[in-house]
Amino acid sequence: MAAAVTLPRSVRITRRRLDPLSTALALALLLLAAAALLAPAIAPYDPAATDILAANSGPTSAHLLGTDDLGRDVLSRLLHGARLSLLGPTLIIAVSTVAGAALGIACAWLGGWFDLVTSRILDFFFAFPGLLLSILAVAMIGTGFVAPVTALALAYTPYLARVTRTIALRERRLTYIEALHTQGLSGWAICGRHLAPAVWPVIRAQSAIAFGSALVDLAAVSYLGLGVQPPDAEWGLMVAQGQSGLLSGAPWQSLAAGILIVLVVLAVNTIGERAEAKAGERI
């Protein structure tokens, strides 16, 4: 009777059932992203158009979510603000995931002095909170969108690199990796064809969770007045601009932007945590 052959995890074929909750949340996020892309076409008003006579008005048929202190339509500003509010975290996580995964796999594969030096450098950056790095970047580069996004991408890279390194080291010690190396397969090929697919489920889950944190950090930078500047719309900036309305009985702008931030963070965190649980079952 032939002995069973255990294939490496990276080449196993498994049936995966879609998680209904994660699928529904992902579709909702895609709809929100589509609304942001189509904002110029579907927004009922110009987000920068002011109407002092309609300032701080409540929700009506003309303004479904009310207006701000300058009479600008809150719904239109939310839709346009979603562009920068979602683009920023997307860029942050894309850059930090690619850089972190590459560094983590390289540290696990090469080891030695490269692993030691790289890990110490990552520990140095890991010690600085992302918000602090953003403030330092704004002080050097100036307020706007680029400085905080660059700083936060740098801040999130060590975290994702650590996660990748841990999973890659565990995979690196498996016998099939040594067998592939003995057969003459190059390190590049082993890392690309086997280590990277093996760590991807965990990295994907961690990246989803990190997206929510990046969204909050970027909104906090804008809230402090160091990120996106008026008259551009961005959710964190809208929360800050609507503070006066909270005291005067017109909380529409702050509440709408704040609730949207919370809902998006809850959605991506739920997707990430459920994906992480599934990835843990497969490891």
Buried (B, 14 or more C-beta within 10 A) or exposed (E): EEEEEEEBBBEEEEEEEEBEEBEEBBEEBEEBBEBBBEBEEEBEBEBBEBBEEBBBBEBEEEBBBBBBBBBBBBBBBBBBBBBBBBBBBBBBBEBBBEBBBBBBBBBBBEEEEEBEEBBEEBEEBBEBEBBEBBBEBBEEEEBBBBBBBBBBBBBBBBBBBBBBBBBBBEBBEBEBBEEBBEEEBEEEEBBEBBBBBBBBBBBBBBBBBBBBBBBBBBBBBBBBBBBBBEEBBBBBBBBBBBBBBBEEEBBBBBBBBBEBBEBBBEBBBBBBBBBBEBBEEEE
